[in-house]
Structure formats: C-alpha cells, structure tokens
Amino acid sequence: MITGEIKNRIDGIWDTFWTGGITNSITILEQMTYLFFMKMLDDAQLTKEANANAWGVAIKDPTFKDGMWHNPDTDKDVPYNDLRWSVFKHKEPETMYRIVSKDAFVFIKNLNEGRESAYSRFMENATFLIQSPRTLTKIVEGIDHLDMNNRDTMGDTYEYILGKMAASGNNGQFRTPRHIIRMMVELMQPTLKDTICDPAMGSAGFIVESAKYVQEHYKKELLKRENADHYKNAMLHGFDTDATMLRIGAMNLMLHGVDNPDIQYKDSLSTDNTDENRYTLCLANPPFTGSLDYEAVSKSLLAITKTKKTELLFVALFTRMLQMGGRCASIVPDGVLFGNSTGHKSIRKELVDNQRLQAVISMPSGVFQPYSGVSTAILIFTKTNAGGTDKVWFYDMKADGYTLDQKRTECAENDIPDVIARFRNLEAEENRTRKEQSFLVPVEEIRENDYDLSINKYKEVERVKVEYEAPDVIYARIETLQKEITEAMAEFKAKFL
C-alpha cells in the first residue's frame, strides 16, 4: 500500500518537472521511467553483490562489470562504476548531469540483452529531456528514497503516477480507470492455463492486473517450475504502436514483478499482425478514434466487417486472435451496440450468430472523466466459430464508486461488486424481470431487433399513472392562497408602514 510519504515524494518530483519546464504528463512519466530504470539496475546489482559477498562467490551476470564501457555516442570509454546510481547520485550537480545525460542514458538505451530487454528494447528513439543540473538533482533526490526491490510498493507507486497522468488531462486516454480494469479481470478470472493478450496495451493496465490476479489466486501453483516459466515467459502479451507507451507499459510490468513479458511494437490491425488462434483470453480497451491506414488493414478483418472504424475492427481482431474456446472482455463505445451501418451490424451479427455472446454491461458516461464523457459498454464473448449464443446478459451499471463528474471523487454508490457477483451466477438471473438492473434476453429476440445490443431496447420502464386534480379545484386553491397573501400584506402594511 502506497504511503502518504511516498505520495508526497512523487508529488514533489512531479512539481519539479513542471518548474523545470516539462509539463506534458506523458513526457514526465517517460523521463521518470528512465531514472527508475537506472536505479532499478543498480539496486538489483547491489542485492546480487550483497548475496555474493555473503556466500563468498563472484556475482553472476553483472549489469555493471569491472573495467570500462565504450560509449558509442561519444566514442569514449567510461568506467562502468560511474554509470551506477549509487555512485553518480553523490556527484556535483553539473558532473552528475553530464554522466546521466551523456553516459548512463546512452548505456540503458544500448542495454538490449538478458532480463532488461523487455524495457530496453524500446529505447532506440528515446530522448533525455531534463534540461538543467538543478532539476535533475532534485528529481534524483526524490527517487533515491524509493526501494526499487520492493515490487509491491513500486507497483502501487507507479499506479499512483499513472493516476496523476490521467488526472492532468494530457493524454489521459491511454489509461483505463484501474477499478474498471480490475472489474473486467475479476469477471474473466484468468488462470495459469491462460495465454493473455491486449493488442492495444497502452500502459499495460490489463496485463498488469491479470498478472496480479494470478499472483493472488495461484500463489502455491506458481512455486512449480513449469507454472512459473509459463507465467514469466509465455502468459502475457501486448502490442502498441507508440514506443513511449511501450516503455511506460514495460516499466509498469517490471515494477509489478513481470520481468519478461512479450510486448511488441506492432500495428495490431495491419497485415503485420498475423496472430490467429493463439490466445485464450483477450482483455482490452482499444482506441475508438484516431488515424487508420485503411490500405494496411488486414484483409481477414475486413472480411468480418468492412469498415474504417477501429472499434469494430478490433472486435473482429479478437475473434481471429483467440483460440477456439478463448474468451474476450473488451470496452467498446455505445455506438457499437446500436449503430446502423453495415459494419456495425455485421460485427454484432458475427458475435451473436458465429460466436457465443455472453454479456453486455453498459457503463455510465462519466467513467472516463475528466478527459472524456463518452458512453461505453463491456462486451464479453467466447470464440466458437459455430455460434452458441443462447441468452445474453444485460446489466445497466449506474455507479462505479466514484462521482461521475470531472472531479471523480470516491462515493458510496458502486455497482461493481453486484456486476461481478451476478455474472458469476447467471442461473439466478433467469427470474429477473426487464424492470430490474440486470436481466437475460433470448437470442431470438435480439435477432428480431436487428441485432441491437443497447440495453434500452429491452429494458422495461415502469410508468406510474399520475392522477391530477380537476382544473376548477386547482384554481379554487390558488384563489384561496392569493386571498391569504393579500390579507397578510394588508396586515403588515397597517402595522409597520
């Protein structure tokens, strides 16, 4: 659990970036990850060195070796020791700034082997943007008190920083609210047998939360070597087309104890992505808008839904990427549920007729505040390629534990526990009426309604007949009130005026 002291320290670091001229939240977080990585590498080696000294053996595979490292940018040799956080943090500001910006930063950009590759392989186009020795010194002092070996604390710390990124309003679209991600993971209940993918991973929230869920629920099973190997090396996958977000996502995973995830720079919708029948679980919040190179879109996706809308193409992608029996939970904009275009109808028909659509959870429009008021829903389905949709569960989620305004402060109203409990016991939903918050709809009725998946199409609104008094009775009451007012005014005037 992140403490108030750590929050204050992060807030101070954030403010230092602002006063140092870096105000874009994504840039702040990116620059912080560079320094986090430098400290993480040194902290890990310090731990290795302490263990090696205790056992009287040589350290195995040190990141910072004895001797000199050749800097390819300056064509000069630099002592490995100077690149270590525990060493350069004691230097004078100008000396430390030169070492960090010219040597240590280049070192982590070129560190593309071993356990560090998950983060460092996306460093090719990284740029060090901290402009002054004074700013760097204050940031290093703030970060120095963070224990990079404590993955639980550092994971929570990074979540707090991601929250600051979203709250700032700049590029916040990259972050799905953590409690919504957690709800979706709880709904899908990943296991150690799963192979999980988010093809629009952003800061890797779904992958991280899936990893945490498995850690919490399969602690004993993870002690077995084959399970641990699958978890570390083959279970978690993610793609993105933004190198900055890949770096941020890789750091997020590392700080949550996931050192070797399969995350790649890849346009998921293009012909570059050939994944088919590969994953058992997809969790995602794919982009709803943005540029799309239609000519590069995979023909296999256009065969399912001929459209230029990314939200529809991603749903088609899930049906292709999943193994038979694989499951998907994806956030989609409301338009996917009821849009009238050929593309909208074809993707809904695909889910209902060719796959097994299980649930449509409509979320309140304020979930993505303060940076978007878009109305969204969660689609849950299983890949069958042979249909199987029987009854679809609809839930009208009205509250998520936070106010639905720009401030998004915590409140008592929260449907999330009810959503999870009811989804896990759909048999009990059979007796629910259309007037309640959740209910089941037979697939035949959905087909009759042209595959419309909006809950309002099926929800029954109970209208209570209101009986009004006759006009002459109402008028007589008004006359009586008017008379009383006139008499009171006359009495007041006689006494005081």
Buried (B, 14 or more C-beta within 10 A) or exposed (E): EBEEEBBEBBEEBBEBBEEBEBEBBBBBBBBBBBBBBBBBBBBBBBEBEEEBEEEEEEBEEBBBEEEEBEBEEEEEEBBBBBBBBBBBBEBEBEEBBBBBBBBBBBBBBBBEEEBBBBBBBBBEEBEBBBEEBBBBBBBBBBBEEBEBEEBBBBBBBBBBBBBBBBBBEBBBBBBBBBBBBBBBBBBBBBBBEBBBBBBBBBBBBBBBBBBBBBBEBBEEBBEEEEBEEBBBEEBBBBBBBBBBBBBBBBBBBBBBBBBBBBBBBBBBBBEBBEBEEBBBBBBBBBBBEEEBEEEEBBEBBBEBBBBEBBBBBBBBBBBBBBBEEBBBBBBBBBBBBBBEBEBBBBBBBBBBBBBBBBBBBBBBBBBBBBBBEBBBBBBBBBBBEEEBBEBBBBBBBEBBBBBBEEEBEEEEEBBBEBBBEBBEEBEEBEEBEBEEBBBBBEBEEBBEBEBBBBBEBBBEEEEEEEEEEEEEEEEEEEEEEEEEEEEEEEEEEEEEE
